[in-house]
């Protein structure tokens, strides 16, 4: 009788451990999805700010047409790939960051523009949004790391494979896009 109770107790404990691991995996997967959604929110805010910023700068720098076209193209491309995998989205966002840097460099050449309150407000809002994107990206990547670790570590890897939990992808910008200084030429 005692042996049966011990065996039953062990089965109950194993079952509770199984439930705990499964629930932890679900919670981490949902945290990754939530973190990705937060990146989407910040990127949408960025996309909404860009046309206003471009129009403000356009009024002052009429001969910088190529920069404006590049910003618009990069913004549209980034919006088109918004439902793509993180590595595709990160590449598009890196390109958008690079052309935004060029746009802000163009703006530096116009003293009247730098004094324009509308431009200053837009520039501050864009800087704030870029910071929020950076924090959201960091939180997402931290969530992916925790989730992927849980999927790969024993004994949760057994339960993860049984229920089809798959690894998530990090949101990584290309280093070159972040390090390239904007090129500005006034002809």
C-alpha positions in Angstrom: 0.0 0.0 0.0 2.8 2.4 0.9 4.6 1.6 -2.4 1.4 2.5 -4.3 1.1 5.8 -2.5 4.7 6.7 -3.1 4.3 5.8 -6.8 1.1 7.8 -7.0 2.9 10.7 -5.3 5.7 10.6 -7.7 3.3 10.6 -10.7 1.5 13.6 -9.3 4.7 15.5 -8.7 5.9 14.7 -12.2 2.6 15.8 -13.6 2.7 19.1 -11.7 6.3 19.7 -13.0 5.1 18.9 -16.5 2.3 21.4 -16.2 4.6 24.0 -14.7 7.1 23.7 -17.6 4.4 23.7 -20.2 2.8 26.9 -18.7 6.2 28.6 -18.5 6.8 27.9 -22.2 3.4 29.3 -23.1 4.0 32.4 -20.9 7.4 33.0 -22.5 6.0 32.5 -26.0 3.3 35.0 -25.3 5.9 37.4 -23.8 7.9 37.2 -27.1 4.7 38.0 -29.1 3.9 40.9 -26.8 7.4 42.3 -27.2 7.1 42.0 -31.0 3.8 43.9 -30.9 5.5 46.7 -28.9 8.1 47.0 -31.6 5.3 47.3 -34.1 3.7 50.1 -32.1 6.9 52.1 -32.0 7.7 51.5 -35.7 4.1 52.6 -36.7 4.7 55.8 -34.7 8.0 56.3 -36.5 6.3 55.8 -39.9 3.6 58.3 -39.0 6.3 60.9 -38.0 8.4 60.6 -41.1 6.1 62.3 -43.7 5.7 65.3 -41.4 9.4 65.6 -40.9 10.1 65.3 -44.6 7.5 67.9 -45.5 8.9 70.3 -43.0 12.5 69.9 -44.3 11.3 70.0 -47.9 10.0 73.6 -47.4 13.6 74.7 -46.5 15.7 72.4 -48.7 14.0 72.2 -52.0 17.1 71.0 -53.9 17.5 67.9 -51.7 15.0 65.9 -53.7 17.0 62.6 -53.7 17.2 62.5 -49.9 13.4 63.0 -49.6 12.8 60.2 -52.2 15.2 57.9 -50.4 13.4 58.5 -47.1 10.0 57.9 -48.6 11.2 54.7 -50.4 12.8 53.3 -47.3 9.7 54.1 -45.2 7.4 52.4 -47.7 9.7 49.4 -47.9 9.8 49.1 -44.1 6.0 49.3 -44.0 5.6 46.6 -46.7 7.7 44.1 -44.8 6.1 44.8 -41.5 4.7 41.3 -41.3 7.9 39.6 -42.4 10.4 37.7 -40.3 12.5 39.7 -37.9 15.7 39.5 -40.0 13.9 40.9 -43.1 12.2 43.6 -41.0 15.5 44.5 -39.3 17.2 45.0 -42.6 14.5 47.3 -43.8 14.5 49.2 -40.5 18.3 49.6 -40.7 18.0 51.1 -44.2 15.3 53.5 -42.9 17.5 54.5 -40.0 20.4 55.3 -42.4 18.3 57.5 -44.7 16.7 59.2 -41.7 20.3 60.1 -40.6 20.9 61.6 -44.0 17.7 63.6 -43.7 18.6 65.0 -40.3 22.1 65.8 -41.6 20.5 67.8 -44.5 18.4 69.7 -41.9 21.6 70.7 -40.0 22.7 72.8 -43.0 19.7 75.1 -42.7 19.8 77.5 -39.8 16.2 78.7 -40.3 15.0 75.2 -40.3 16.8 74.3 -37.0 15.1 77.3 -35.4 11.6 76.2 -36.7 9.5 75.1 -33.8 7.5 72.6 -35.8 10.8 71.0 -37.0 12.3 71.0 -33.5 9.1 69.3 -32.1 9.1 66.7 -34.9 12.9 66.0 -34.4 12.4 65.6 -30.7 9.5 63.3 -31.2 11.4 61.2 -33.7 14.4 61.0 -31.3 12.1 59.9 -28.5 10.5 57.3 -30.8 13.9 56.0 -31.9 14.8 55.5 -28.2 11.5 53.7 -27.6 12.2 51.5 -30.6 15.7 50.7 -29.2 14.2 49.8 -25.8 11.5 47.7 -27.4 14.0 45.9 -29.6 16.1 45.2 -26.5 13.1 43.9 -24.6 12.1 41.7 -27.5 15.6 40.2 -27.9 15.8 39.6 -24.1 12.4 37.8 -24.3 13.5 35.7 -27.3 16.7 34.8 -25.4 14.8 33.6 -22.3 12.2 31.7 -24.5 14.9 30.1 -26.7 16.9 29.1 -23.6 13.8 27.5 -22.1 13.2 25.5 -25.3 16.7 24.2 -25.5 17.3 23.4 -21.8 16.5 20.0 -20.2 13.9 19.0 -19.2 11.8 21.7 -20.9 13.2 20.8 -24.3 11.4 17.5 -24.2 8.0 19.2 -23.5 8.8 21.9 -26.1 9.4 19.4 -28.8 6.3 17.4 -27.8 4.1 20.4 -28.2 5.8 22.1 -31.2 7.4 25.1 -29.5 9.9 26.5 -32.0 12.8 28.9 -31.6 12.1 32.6 -32.2 14.3 34.9 -34.2 16.2 37.9 -32.8 15.6 41.4 -34.2 19.0 42.4 -35.2 19.9 45.4 -37.3 22.9 45.2 -39.6 25.9 46.7 -37.8 26.9 48.5 -41.1 23.6 50.4 -41.2 24.2 51.8 -37.7 27.8 52.7 -38.2 27.7 54.4 -41.6 27.8 58.1 -41.3 25.3 60.0 -43.5 26.8 61.5 -46.6 25.6 64.9 -47.5 26.6 66.8 -50.6 25.5 70.3 -51.5 25.9 70.9 -55.2 
